[in-house]
């Protein structure tokens, strides 16, 4: 029996080994024109009478606007959770529609799934959209595995959910949160994280069919942090912004110089972090734009900052969302930032138990509000 178990694990490890070379990123260096309105567009996506817990939103640009997704449940981790979506045509958001729910995912997977969380959308082609998500088997997010559901008509209808084999051992305790990246040979890099016992960020590498072919631990072991947001800065270089665990109360950074094969020890920078995720995108040829909670203790606000490609110096740009006074139930959490068009950026975020919200801002707004350099890496 022992020999059989060892043999099975060897086969699984072999199936997850990379079959493609080289390890290089595919990315476009945006030439961000200073265009657009100096006023932000701010709105609530969810219905005004929403009574359920809504959280973990993501957004992508589509051929006709935006597609936002999030999860909804009576409370966080509830049995009857749903993944829902809404479309934006440039002027209004559509009524939300259900992508799938816990019961349907249980039938698709062939195992009992308790709850769903953190849908992450990825535009595979003009019409094909992949939606990754976390599916919890039992109580608590540490028992999650990652699912994938696909649409071939731009997110209007969806197929059956599939299980990603993120680990050869039980395939549990992997979750999603951040924007996927691309490799030069067509593979997809899915930022993920492991939550059971030792908590650390992970880069999952998927082939063009969506099968996991490699898994790379980030941050050099130990209890590192959650939810890496990865930004390629060159063919073989990238930087990842990591949500902290407990200490230090600041944003963490880890880097790669070999296309994601290995990652440096996570190191703090002089930007506070109350334990909330960071979302980052390439801004132009020399800068990264990130959204984060600019407070060491509470998710009081969502602030934008620019940093160089090494993450060594930061310039705060401005605040796009604020908590209502000291009302912690109105905390502004889980920012998800994308560059949706040249000179145009969109953020979705949640006020737990209340709403999913959207902010659109321009590069002109960023340039106008840039503050002097205020932080240096430790």
Order of alpha helices (4+ residues) and beta strands (2+ residues): alpha-beta-beta-beta-beta-beta-beta-alpha-beta-beta-beta-beta-beta-beta-beta-beta-beta-beta-beta-beta-beta-beta-beta-beta-beta-beta-beta-beta-alpha-beta
